[in-house]
Amino acid sequence: MQRRIIFLFMIVLILGSFLFSAEVTLGEKIRTEKVTQVSEILEKPGDFIDKIVRVEGYIVDGCMHEGTWIAIAGDKDFQQLTIWHKEGKIIFPLDHKGKYAIAEGAIYPVQLTEAQAINWLKHLAAIHTQEIDLEKAKGGMTLYRLSPTGVIIKDAK
């Protein structure tokens, strides 16, 4: 009897490791081969608005309540790109933080008022434990997000 319990326990552990390490595919299949660096998008966002791009990176932040968005780390320090489906058609798993994301979609601008921009910068400062420059918020600011058509989330590389 004890051997059977141990055997069943081992099977559950093995199957569980496969289930929890599998990648999650959301939305459509990713077709774009070329990876666009987050820094390229943030340096010249106007070049990418409404264009389909593929980005990759570690998930550093995200909605922990409804799974409406994630943010991936950029290729340069203190950069991140938010992935948020404009119509809410893609919902992300809540256990996303620290995993690796591959996303394809269009870049779109989000205009923030000065008050919204201050809150956003404070949020980023809390995440990255960095000082904030509130001068960046004067007059408001524009963020750039990716509205995905497809996303793959998998365990860290």
LOKE-332917 format. One line per field, with one value per atom (N, C-alpha, C, O): residue in three letters; x, y, z; atom name. Coordinates in steps of 0.001 Angstrom, whole numbers, plus 500000, padded with zeros to 6 digits. Atoms other than C-alpha are relative to their C-alpha. Layout:
N
res <- [ALA	...] $
X <- [X	...] $
Y <- [Y	...] $
Z <- [Z	...] $
atom <- [CA	...] $
END
This chain:
157
res <- [MET	MET	MET	MET	GLN	GLN	GLN	GLN	ARG	ARG	ARG	ARG	ARG	ARG	ARG	ARG	ILE	ILE	ILE	ILE	ILE	ILE	ILE	ILE	PHE	PHE	PHE	PHE	LEU	LEU	LEU	LEU	PHE	PHE	PHE	PHE	MET	MET	MET	MET	ILE	ILE	ILE	ILE	VAL	VAL	VAL	VAL	LEU	LEU	LEU	LEU	ILE	ILE	ILE	ILE	LEU	LEU	LEU	LEU	GLY	GLY	GLY	GLY	SER	SER	SER	SER	PHE	PHE	PHE	PHE	LEU	LEU	LEU	LEU	PHE	PHE	PHE	PHE	SER	SER	SER	SER	ALA	ALA	ALA	ALA	GLU	GLU	GLU	GLU	VAL	VAL	VAL	VAL	THR	THR	THR	THR	LEU	LEU	LEU	LEU	GLY	GLY	GLY	GLY	GLU	GLU	GLU	GLU	LYS	LYS	LYS	LYS	ILE	ILE	ILE	ILE	ARG	ARG	ARG	ARG	THR	THR	THR	THR	GLU	GLU	GLU	GLU	LYS	LYS	LYS	LYS	VAL	VAL	VAL	VAL	THR	THR	THR	THR	GLN	GLN	GLN	GLN	VAL	VAL	VAL	VAL	SER	SER	SER	SER	GLU	GLU	GLU	GLU	ILE	ILE	ILE	ILE	LEU	LEU	LEU	LEU	GLU	GLU	GLU	GLU	LYS	LYS	LYS	LYS	PRO	PRO	PRO	PRO	GLY	GLY	GLY	GLY	ASP	ASP	ASP	ASP	PHE	PHE	PHE	PHE	ILE	ILE	ILE	ILE	ASP	ASP	ASP	ASP	LYS	LYS	LYS	LYS	ILE	ILE	ILE	ILE	VAL	VAL	VAL	VAL	ARG	ARG	ARG	ARG	VAL	VAL	VAL	VAL	GLU	GLU	GLU	GLU	GLY	GLY	GLY	GLY	TYR	TYR	TYR	TYR	ILE	ILE	ILE	ILE	VAL	VAL	VAL	VAL	ASP	ASP	ASP	ASP	GLY	GLY	GLY	GLY	CYS	CYS	CYS	CYS	MET	MET	MET	MET	HIS	HIS	HIS	HIS	GLU	GLU	GLU	GLU	GLY	GLY	GLY	GLY	THR	THR	THR	THR	TRP	TRP	TRP	TRP	ILE	ILE	ILE	ILE	ALA	ALA	ALA	ALA	ILE	ILE	ILE	ILE	ALA	ALA	ALA	ALA	GLY	GLY	GLY	GLY	ASP	ASP	ASP	ASP	LYS	LYS	LYS	LYS	ASP	ASP	ASP	ASP	PHE	PHE	PHE	PHE	GLN	GLN	GLN	GLN	GLN	GLN	GLN	GLN	LEU	LEU	LEU	LEU	THR	THR	THR	THR	ILE	ILE	ILE	ILE	TRP	TRP	TRP	TRP	HIS	HIS	HIS	HIS	LYS	LYS	LYS	LYS	GLU	GLU	GLU	GLU	GLY	GLY	GLY	GLY	LYS	LYS	LYS	LYS	ILE	ILE	ILE	ILE	ILE	ILE	ILE	ILE	PHE	PHE	PHE	PHE	PRO	PRO	PRO	PRO	LEU	LEU	LEU	LEU	ASP	ASP	ASP	ASP	HIS	HIS	HIS	HIS	LYS	LYS	LYS	LYS	GLY	GLY	GLY	GLY	LYS	LYS	LYS	LYS	TYR	TYR	TYR	TYR	ALA	ALA	ALA	ALA	ILE	ILE	ILE	ILE	ALA	ALA	ALA	ALA	GLU	GLU	GLU	GLU	GLY	GLY	GLY	GLY	ALA	ALA	ALA	ALA	ILE	ILE	ILE	ILE	TYR	TYR	TYR	TYR	PRO	PRO	PRO	PRO	VAL	VAL	VAL	VAL	GLN	GLN	GLN	GLN	LEU	LEU	LEU	LEU	THR	THR	THR	THR	GLU	GLU	GLU	GLU	ALA	ALA	ALA	ALA	GLN	GLN	GLN	GLN	ALA	ALA	ALA	ALA	ILE	ILE	ILE	ILE	ASN	ASN	ASN	ASN	TRP	TRP	TRP	TRP	LEU	LEU	LEU	LEU	LYS	LYS	LYS	LYS	HIS	HIS	HIS	HIS	LEU	LEU	LEU	LEU	ALA	ALA	ALA	ALA	ALA	ALA	ALA	ALA	ILE	ILE	ILE	ILE	HIS	HIS	HIS	HIS	THR	THR	THR	THR	GLN	GLN	GLN	GLN	GLU	GLU	GLU	GLU	ILE	ILE	ILE	ILE	ASP	ASP	ASP	ASP	LEU	LEU	LEU	LEU	GLU	GLU	GLU	GLU	LYS	LYS	LYS	LYS	ALA	ALA	ALA	ALA	LYS	LYS	LYS	LYS	GLY	GLY	GLY	GLY	GLY	GLY	GLY	GLY	MET	MET	MET	MET	THR	THR	THR	THR	LEU	LEU	LEU	LEU	TYR	TYR	TYR	TYR	ARG	ARG	ARG	ARG	LEU	LEU	LEU	LEU	SER	SER	SER	SER	PRO	PRO	PRO	PRO	THR	THR	THR	THR	GLY	GLY	GLY	GLY	VAL	VAL	VAL	VAL	ILE	ILE	ILE	ILE	ILE	ILE	ILE	ILE	LYS	LYS	LYS	LYS	ASP	ASP	ASP	ASP	ALA	ALA	ALA	ALA	LYS	LYS	LYS	LYS] $
X <- [500820	500000	500869	500630	499117	502747	500750	500971	499299	504592	499084	499531	500954	501460	499842	499790	500137	501092	501234	501116	498761	504729	500035	500414	500024	504349	499038	499398	500974	501215	500500	500310	499442	502908	501061	501100	498955	505858	499397	499888	500668	503545	499392	499516	500588	501703	501088	500901	498897	505019	500524	500747	499474	506267	499009	499394	501015	502999	499818	499643	500136	502721	501110	500865	498887	506168	499817	500196	500272	505139	498882	498965	501131	501859	500384	499962	499690	503346	501161	501357	498890	506383	499653	500461	500400	504466	499782	499400	500239	504258	498521	497770	501385	500995	499953	500702	500178	499897	498651	497625	501212	497353	499787	500733	500294	495627	500469	500487	499603	496873	501452	502232	498628	500033	500903	500519	499040	503090	500675	501205	499479	504254	501274	502044	498847	506905	501265	501326	498730	510441	500927	501560	499057	512385	499537	498391	500269	512552	500408	501535	499703	512356	500340	499592	499578	514230	499091	498661	500821	512213	500650	499948	499309	514866	499761	499640	500294	514265	498626	498453	501373	510550	499933	499300	500082	511049	500808	500474	499197	513722	499313	499443	500692	511622	498592	498280	501318	508051	499143	498363	500795	506535	500219	499330	499688	508242	499244	499160	500606	506330	498490	497855	501437	502795	499210	499410	500876	500230	500755	500183	499248	503008	500109	500227	499897	503180	501468	502316	498650	506285	499962	498919	499820	507585	500995	502077	499107	509107	500129	499256	499756	510594	500642	501377	499356	511602	499399	498358	500483	511197	498882	498945	501138	507932	500393	500718	499573	508715	498841	499001	501147	505250	498740	498806	501252	501606	498830	498998	501236	498024	499851	499788	500124	497697	498549	498276	501402	493918	499180	498417	500815	492444	500824	500266	499159	495425	499854	500015	500252	494723	501260	501200	498779	498360	501237	501203	498682	502004	500986	500692	498920	505210	501257	501600	498749	508404	501177	501091	498780	511901	500584	500548	499332	513692	501428	501907	498623	517158	500980	502172	499185	518481	499406	498214	500432	518292	498810	498717	501163	515038	499021	498261	500972	513095	499010	499351	500997	509890	498941	498712	501078	507117	498774	498834	501246	503545	499270	499154	500772	501556	498577	498316	501358	497865	499061	499105	500915	495174	498926	498216	500921	493070	498551	497814	501385	489827	499848	498747	500068	490681	499802	499308	500216	490647	501055	500846	498971	493848	500140	500410	499854	493948	501207	501311	498748	497304	499852	499082	500028	497869	500543	501414	499602	498304	501371	501949	498683	501516	501097	502043	499142	503359	501362	502322	498786	506054	501228	501213	498760	509587	500060	501115	500005	508526	500442	500637	499523	509600	498827	498067	501118	507167	500509	501510	499804	507170	498652	497642	501268	504532	500092	501131	500097	503407	498755	497700	501146	501140	500410	501535	499777	500832	500274	499700	499683	502314	498966	498611	500945	499856	500348	500871	499690	500220	498873	497702	500964	498512	500423	501502	499701	498383	499592	498448	500274	498634	499974	500771	499990	497701	501204	501873	498870	500296	499813	500761	500262	498638	500170	500755	499837	498465	501475	501929	498571	502107	500780	501677	499332	503218	499750	500678	500320	501399	500749	501240	499280	502963	501479	502043	498581	506490	500243	501254	499878	505944	499881	500594	500155	504776	501297	501763	498745	507912	501125	501932	498956	510128	499883	500894	500211	508593	500441	501022	499628	509131	501516	502102	498575	512683	500895	502110	499274	513732	500980	502174	499190	514975	499334	498145	500569	514520	499184	499445	500822	511881	500298	500617	499826	512239	498621	498143	501353	508875	499938	498853	499965	509989	499494	498921	500467	509227	498484	497933	501459	505573	499362	498158	500567	505161	499297	499870	500786	502434	499465	498869	500449	501664	501090	502175	499037	503427	499270	498104	500569	502837	500745	501974	499446	503379	499710	498776	500232	503656	499826	500638	500329	502092	499867	499708	500218	501812	498644	498373	501290	498317	500208	500301	499586	499014	498914	497726	500869	497520	500313	499467	499586	499474	501104	501953	498991	501581	500312	499419	499565	503614	500685	501582	499371	504507	500565	499864	499357	506998	500956	501257	499050	509364	501239	501554	498813	512483	500995	501143	499013	515139	501131	502048] $
Y <- [498811	500000	501259	502201	498838	502411	500226	501372	499894	501659	500641	501456	499431	502501	501505	502276	498569	505836	500748	501812	499363	506686	500043	501061	500060	505579	501050	501766	499015	507709	501425	502312	498687	510645	500388	501537	499741	510374	500319	501207	499738	510253	501402	502139	498660	513354	501069	502077	499038	515170	500133	501247	499972	514227	500674	501549	499385	515123	501472	502295	498604	518322	500872	502015	499212	519461	500285	501358	499767	519040	501024	501904	499081	520866	501431	502363	498652	523826	500635	501845	499411	524303	500225	500778	499842	524275	501471	502262	498617	527465	500232	499303	499600	529344	500864	501833	499218	530639	500696	500064	499185	533451	500689	501215	499329	534808	499200	497969	500618	534124	499529	499893	500475	532364	501180	502043	498939	534628	499659	498563	500239	535016	500787	500399	499143	537746	499343	498962	500613	536347	501016	500713	498987	539584	500555	500979	499435	540694	501466	501795	498579	544452	500266	499876	499695	545678	501073	501989	499012	547619	501380	502376	498709	550358	500667	501890	499433	550824	500653	501756	499482	551310	501268	502244	498851	553722	501197	502341	498895	555768	500703	501919	499411	556332	499409	498715	500643	555372	500318	499475	499615	557266	499086	498932	500915	554829	498673	497918	501310	551913	500041	498989	499912	553238	499290	499528	500796	550859	499011	498477	501007	548617	498740	498810	501278	544934	499721	499727	500315	544097	498775	498403	501105	541156	500471	500950	499646	541845	498789	497923	501080	539526	500575	501560	499564	539923	499350	498695	500519	538950	500888	502113	499270	539947	500549	499796	499335	542491	500580	500952	499409	543738	499527	498973	500376	543108	500112	500276	499940	543192	498700	497613	501168	540853	499711	498758	500174	541215	499351	498418	500494	540569	499482	498911	500473	539768	500815	500282	499183	542688	500472	500835	499523	543642	499389	498907	500360	542710	501046	501762	499135	544704	499156	498406	500738	543261	500954	502127	499213	544474	500274	499430	499645	546308	499476	498882	500439	545574	500972	500673	499023	548675	500191	499967	499814	549466	500947	501938	499179	550908	500213	501181	499929	550321	498854	497757	501060	548403	500397	501580	499790	548009	499273	498092	500586	547412	499337	499900	500758	544794	499928	499286	499837	545557	500003	500912	500089	544474	501079	501129	498863	547560	499577	500256	500456	545572	498955	498451	500967	543233	498566	497748	501353	540120	499002	497792	500904	538706	500268	501393	499923	538008	499146	497985	500662	537075	499204	499585	500763	534400	500859	501703	499174	535870	499629	500395	500436	533918	500338	499567	499641	535738	500564	500391	499280	537675	499084	498004	500760	536458	499036	498470	500885	534415	500779	501993	499389	535099	500115	499164	499770	536613	500294	500986	499691	536683	500532	499836	499389	539055	500638	501162	499376	540256	500872	500469	499117	543199	501380	501596	498631	546885	500929	500782	498982	549787	501120	501550	498882	552492	500960	500540	499014	555740	500125	499912	499709	556509	501334	501449	498663	560175	500104	499809	499823	560878	501484	502268	498641	564093	500116	499124	499811	565594	499176	498551	500772	563996	498502	497796	501418	560597	499658	498591	500234	560922	499927	499096	500034	561678	498656	498046	501308	558565	498879	497964	501024	556472	499978	498907	499933	557688	499509	498860	500505	556995	498475	497799	501453	553489	499359	498375	500537	552871	500100	499181	499823	554262	498944	498434	501015	551866	498624	497853	501304	548877	499864	498850	500080	549699	500621	500696	499337	551423	501047	501036	498920	554434	501325	501374	498680	558152	500413	499986	499540	559871	501465	502256	498639	563027	500511	500239	499521	564762	501030	501355	499088	567213	499308	499952	500763	564455	500012	499805	500039	564668	501348	501416	498666	568415	500023	499658	499907	568961	498660	498574	501337	565243	499260	499796	500797	562503	498939	498632	501057	559837	498706	498660	501347	556145	499244	499572	500836	553552	498569	498047	501370	550128	499136	499622	500959	547010	499353	498802	500701	545731	498675	498655	501263	542039	499298	499360	500944	539723	498591	497699	501289	536835	500146	501029	499979	536139	498577	497738	501266	533184	500337	501179	499829	533040	498653	497641	501256	530441	500244	501386	499894	529727	500740	500735	499232	531865	499168	497964	500673	531033	499417	498817] $
Z <- [500000	500000	500000	499244	499897	500955	498679	498287	501284	497661	498954	498147	500957	495677	500220	499262	499694	497430	499522	498913	500457	496760	498477	497896	501457	493129	499425	498491	500450	492645	500240	499409	499684	494338	498978	498539	500994	491943	498633	497935	501280	488912	500002	499023	499888	490113	499891	499210	500081	490587	498580	498106	501367	487124	499059	498283	500858	485383	500331	499432	499584	487390	499459	499076	500517	486295	498517	498047	501419	482649	499825	498968	500125	483155	500335	499651	499553	484975	499250	499366	500743	482731	498539	497793	501396	479456	499690	500552	500402	477506	499748	499451	500206	477172	498743	498624	501216	473770	500080	500332	499932	473702	498654	498068	501258	470618	498798	498811	501260	467114	500023	500904	500166	465984	499627	498838	500313	465872	498673	498491	501344	462278	499696	498818	500257	462423	500537	501706	499590	462518	500673	501684	499515	463107	501346	501496	498679	466738	499988	499619	499864	467260	501466	502363	498634	470326	500595	499894	499308	472900	499883	499710	500098	472776	498646	498583	501321	469029	499998	499481	499961	469643	500836	500434	499108	472533	499498	499806	500530	470729	498835	498693	501153	467584	499891	498923	499978	468487	498779	498334	501167	465563	498811	497973	501104	463187	500108	499139	499762	464722	500227	500303	499720	465340	498909	497718	500865	463816	499107	498156	500749	462470	500849	502073	499291	463370	500315	499423	499548	465413	500900	501438	499050	467407	501040	500702	498899	470812	500921	500977	499044	473402	501247	501180	498773	477007	501225	501163	498721	480621	500523	500418	499455	482246	501365	502283	498766	484962	500795	501958	499319	485814	499287	498189	500636	485089	500941	502149	499230	486243	500786	500211	499132	489201	500388	501117	499636	489463	498897	499148	501103	486029	498825	497887	501095	483796	498729	497631	501187	481471	499293	498119	500637	480818	500651	501784	499483	481228	499481	498524	500476	480851	499900	500814	500166	479445	500129	499765	499855	480246	498626	497731	501238	477491	499977	500944	500150	476210	500643	500726	499277	478030	501390	501601	498615	481747	500103	499379	499636	483126	498845	498856	501087	479909	500152	500596	500057	479627	498996	498742	500951	477109	500534	500875	499516	478192	498844	497755	500977	476314	500544	501561	499502	476659	498809	497980	501143	474237	500147	501151	499923	473437	500232	500946	499828	473247	501108	501330	498910	476132	499564	500339	500516	473939	500470	500377	499477	475430	501494	501913	498547	479169	500387	499992	499637	480686	501291	502173	498747	483345	501141	500928	498862	486810	500553	501324	499514	487474	498989	498826	501119	484676	500394	499643	499645	486549	500008	500599	500075	485810	498831	498547	501166	482797	498771	498828	501240	479223	499033	498854	500923	476710	498596	498409	501408	472933	499534	499634	500375	471584	498625	498225	501309	468189	499986	500477	500071	467543	499537	499087	500466	466735	501180	502259	499000	468680	499897	498799	499994	469737	501139	502172	498957	471727	501020	500706	498928	475055	500606	501186	499486	476036	501463	501810	498571	479797	500350	499835	499459	481561	500937	501229	499085	483872	501282	501757	498772	486938	499746	500568	500345	485212	499808	500222	500248	484148	501313	501458	498691	487720	500680	501211	499410	488974	499303	499964	500764	486195	500385	500610	499643	487014	501426	501693	498628	490722	500019	500761	500106	489826	499509	500083	500528	487740	501027	501165	498982	490500	501092	501575	498960	493017	499516	500278	500546	490727	499874	500253	500323	489741	501063	500877	498915	492986	499452	499751	500558	491083	500336	500651	499759	491589	498786	497661	501110	489524	499693	500580	500465	487481	499598	498497	500251	487734	498873	498391	501140	485050	498738	497859	501169	482533	499895	498814	499988	483561	499654	499411	500269	482922	498655	497628	501226	480376	499517	498444	500395	480289	499236	499011	500753	478387	499196	499447	500829	475790	500270	500220	499856	476492	498716	497984	501173	473773	500470	501235	499611	474168	498769	497650	501069	472106	500217	501284	499957	471351	499274	498047	500604	470757	499194	499509	500704	468192	500485	500426	499465	469693	501020	500902	498939	472780	500411	500526	499432	473980	501321	501363	498695	477672	500403	500402	499602	478818	501151	501499	498914	481627	499520	498329	500341	481727	499207	499421	500863	479154	500812	500252] $
atom <- [N	CA	C	O	N	CA	C	O	N	CA	C	O	N	CA	C	O	N	CA	C	O	N	CA	C	O	N	CA	C	O	N	CA	C	O	N	CA	C	O	N	CA	C	O	N	CA	C	O	N	CA	C	O	N	CA	C	O	N	CA	C	O	N	CA	C	O	N	CA	C	O	N	CA	C	O	N	CA	C	O	N	CA	C	O	N	CA	C	O	N	CA	C	O	N	CA	C	O	N	CA	C	O	N	CA	C	O	N	CA	C	O	N	CA	C	O	N	CA	C	O	N	CA	C	O	N	CA	C	O	N	CA	C	O	N	CA	C	O	N	CA	C	O	N	CA	C	O	N	CA	C	O	N	CA	C	O	N	CA	C	O	N	CA	C	O	N	CA	C	O	N	CA	C	O	N	CA	C	O	N	CA	C	O	N	CA	C	O	N	CA	C	O	N	CA	C	O	N	CA	C	O	N	CA	C	O	N	CA	C	O	N	CA	C	O	N	CA	C	O	N	CA	C	O	N	CA	C	O	N	CA	C	O	N	CA	C	O	N	CA	C	O	N	CA	C	O	N	CA	C	O	N	CA	C	O	N	CA	C	O	N	CA	C	O	N	CA	C	O	N	CA	C	O	N	CA	C	O	N	CA	C	O	N	CA	C	O	N	CA	C	O	N	CA	C	O	N	CA	C	O	N	CA	C	O	N	CA	C	O	N	CA	C	O	N	CA	C	O	N	CA	C	O	N	CA	C	O	N	CA	C	O	N	CA	C	O	N	CA	C	O	N	CA	C	O	N	CA	C	O	N	CA	C	O	N	CA	C	O	N	CA	C	O	N	CA	C	O	N	CA	C	O	N	CA	C	O	N	CA	C	O	N	CA	C	O	N	CA	C	O	N	CA	C	O	N	CA	C	O	N	CA	C	O	N	CA	C	O	N	CA	C	O	N	CA	C	O	N	CA	C	O	N	CA	C	O	N	CA	C	O	N	CA	C	O	N	CA	C	O	N	CA	C	O	N	CA	C	O	N	CA	C	O	N	CA	C	O	N	CA	C	O	N	CA	C	O	N	CA	C	O	N	CA	C	O	N	CA	C	O	N	CA	C	O	N	CA	C	O	N	CA	C	O	N	CA	C	O	N	CA	C	O	N	CA	C	O	N	CA	C	O	N	CA	C	O	N	CA	C	O	N	CA	C	O	N	CA	C	O	N	CA	C	O	N	CA	C	O	N	CA	C	O	N	CA	C	O	N	CA	C	O	N	CA	C	O	N	CA	C	O	N	CA	C	O	N	CA	C	O	N	CA	C	O	N	CA	C	O	N	CA	C	O	N	CA	C	O	N	CA	C	O	N	CA	C	O	N	CA	C	O	N	CA	C	O	N	CA	C	O	N	CA	C	O	N	CA	C	O	N	CA	C	O	N	CA	C	O	N	CA	C	O	N	CA	C	O	N	CA	C	O	N	CA	C	O	N	CA	C	O	N	CA	C	O	N	CA	C	O	N	CA	C	O	N	CA	C	O	N	CA	C	O	N	CA	C	O	N	CA	C	O	N	CA	C	O	N	CA	C	O	N	CA	C	O	N	CA	C	O	N	CA	C	O] $
END
